[in-house]
Amino acid sequence: MIDTSPPIADTTKTTTCYMCACRCGIRVHLKDGRIRYIEGNPDHPVNKGVLCGKGSAGIMNHYSPARLTKPLLRTGERGSGDFKEIEWEEALSLAAKWLGDIRATEPRKLALFTGRDQSQSFTGWWAKQFGTPNFAAHGGFCSVNMAAGGLYSVGGSFWEFGDPDWERTKYLLMFGVAEDHDSNPIKLGIAKLKARGAKFVSINPVKTGYSAVADEWIGLRPGTDGLFVLSLVHELLAADRIDLDFLVRYTNAAWLVIRNPSGANDGLFVRDEEGKPLAWDRATSAAIDAATPGMQPQIAGEILLRDGRRAFPVFHLLAERYLDGRYSPDVVADTCGIPAATIRRIAHEIADVAFEQAIELAQPWTDTAGRRHETMLGRPVAMHAMRGISAHTNGFHTCRAIHVLQMLLGAIDTPGSWRYKSPYPRPIPPGPQPAGKGSKPNTMLPGMALGNPRGPEDLLLNDDGSPVRIDKAYTWDTPMAMHGLMHTLIANAHAGDPYPVDTLFMYMANMAWNSSMNPGEATRNLTDKNADGSYRIPHVIYADAFFSETVAYADLVLPDTTYLERWDCISLLDRPIGSPEGPADSIRQPVIPPDRDVRPFQDVLIELGVRLKLPGFVKDDGKAVYRSYADYIANHERRPGIGPLSGWRGADGTSEGVGAPNPDQLQRYIANGCFWQYHHKPEALYYKHANAAYLEDAKRLGLIDSTAQIVLQLYSEPLQKFRLAAEGHGAVQPPASQRDRIRQYFDPLPIWYPPFEQSLPEQAAYPLHAITQRPMAMYHAWHSQNAWLRQIYSYNRLYIHRGTAAALGIEDDGWVWAISRHGRVKCQVKLMEGVNPDTVWTWNAIGKRRGAWNLSDDAPEAKRGFLLNQVISEFLDGGRQLNADPVTGQAAWYDLRVRIEKADGPAETAPRPGVLHRPAGLRAAPRTLAYAVTAMVAGRKTEDGKQTPPPPVGGGRGEGSKQTSSAPTSPPPVPLPQREGEKVQ
Ligand code: SF4
């Protein structure tokens, strides 16, 4: 009898997906020791069983022929791809020698930078123990404007920090969100909105993904979101459609701001002797503690204080600013590329939903002032935003503007509005401050390298004013660079500016290609030599699981495992998976042992920590504190009782949040599907910034240190402190050349200004905006070696509005040059209607360097794919002015301007940098990238132990093409649900 439904698996293990950054729970089915099928974990709080295309295709990443197989030592020139395989002992000894020499002399000469690393609380802690201030991950490159704008305004932000109230929202405004951000949760949420008939408005220059399913698409010009938002603010203020009760109780609207032009206290809050901000009480005609319950605060008009000082309430300053005619829809419409009537209508619609369709939950709660509320009032307008608005030189203020709009509507953590995800909200301004000053030989830093400055005194400047960090974060160039500046690292290290480094140590950061704003310059810098023939950057260590473009530029390559072969923790100390209902965290467990000579990077860092005898890594007798990263996850305590994981703490596993390490903690996670979650009581679920029950529970769980109200900041005093320094006040002041700049961009109320690149000379020569989008099926550069995902995208086009193309005489499928100030790239065109007419765009990171990722030299990714980064620069106008937000240093990817010209010649993209040679140990890619084929070829031996012959090489399918391989394919595994009797681990 034929078994039509044979068991797919003999074992099923739960773990956490890492095919993008969303951290969905998955169940991995294995048969005969091989992965056969991945499905979403229906119990998991992030994805509730939903799995995207990338997640399903994780099998093909795991068995990818691009996996590195053994440590490599460079034998030829950098970039040549000439390596020899070495044993781990030699690799670790060499790394420990280089790093040990640095630590004993000048620890800052190590720069440890990671990419989309989900262990930053560990890698950052390692850097601190080493003693280098030069640590950062990918945030400055991605969305630090979102994080900084949010944390300094409302004590939280979007994505990991907050969510629309999907169950109750009646109106969602979504700004610049790519399809890969918060991917499955947003898809689930939008489905809920649609089912309920809520309105979903997407603001994005490009109508793809979420925008394509929105009820209304607003295709504004890139970089004008902030102006659009401030025009909405103008309309709401003019129509008196704001929530004054919310503003007075929960924001600093009534706090008094000193008016003392050119004085040292101008623009600061009026405070009492204890430092408490004061508001004017109309009942007593006195300035009193702004948190006094029952006071009658004055929110408009000038106030003469008893000591003779003049002051204005924050709300007065805000209304004065945004009621100005320059924010009226009629004035901003042309700049934004949106009709004034549309702006007015959106303002009217959100006011109508917030105030005429308010929600009232019959849920009593008590606020931090002790007031009992019988219901929870909700303003069901939610907002969500991401890198599309933040990757501009005006991104920080745009993010602040959105939060001000939310506050004016009373739509922060109320039923139906945007909600904090645990462990947020956090106090404002956020802490702790950045450490890094006084880096000394053989000494750890006093704190973590990255932090949150409260004013000029927290800048990382040496006594002579020179930068402490190699990327110049926390200097007057970018004072609030709280995620560092990965994009300046290689250029600064090459220039020895502000000082030379000895070793670049990078982890899963593809900085020779798509994680660089200028890959051509990055590779030149990495290969440039001194007159004596030595490299300008003496040592480069790179850790990655795959043969990415950066591998060839390393001296020492430390091969990482795939995400299915190792332990990880998605920690509340890092980027958590909490929800508005409560905190949550999760782990990865190895579902399969490595079949190559590779090691998890975190284990490698622990081993190096021991060899270097770093504090925290060795005991007094010199023995290792942690045997492995798994041991660290279970036993490390960052503070007494607080460790990487919050579930099942305490010796017997009965504590949550705070408790002693539990030797069985990881097993408890595995038994629970590799995650832990906690639910706050219903009375604690909204108004968390001022909800006594929530704040007490959060403190008990170790999420925050204080139960004090977190007052939302319409007006940001830390920004004003930087401004005062620029006006000549305080001990730390900017140089004369920076003063105007700081004065302009550190406005305590949100401002809008045109993106920097638009303000450069000869703007008319570059009339079009050029931006990238990220597709649902690809994440960064990670998936072009993935046989299944390559069938969806293996090359990218430049998308142009049909009308714009017609005016330029460009036809569909034609080839063009996209020319910027920095260079030109040749690409193929696709015409469409759903794009702002002044904007061209393409998918990000589909284009690949020839040979990289073990693709064939003529793979479509290299032949027809291109990278917009090839015409971007980290510096503007050929000079040293950063192409970055002046407040946070966020890379301004989306400020790019181009012109389009028809191209002749072969149907291939250009420039096409030289072929990267496969390093030793990497087999040639198979022509057919199918499951069974790649599974064998990626390993070194066949399943019967024989060496596989190198198969011919080839590529995948093109974007929308019908190309198929002529070689026979093995059938892919048949996806079947879990069967009864299968073991789940
Ligand atoms: S969204 Fe997809 S790729 Fe990302 S973690 Fe979830 S399942 Fe994995």
Residues whose N, C-alpha, C, O or C-beta is under 5 A from the ligand:
A	BS01	SF4	C17 Y18 M19 C20 A21 C22 R23 C24 V50 L51 C52 K54 G55 S183 N184
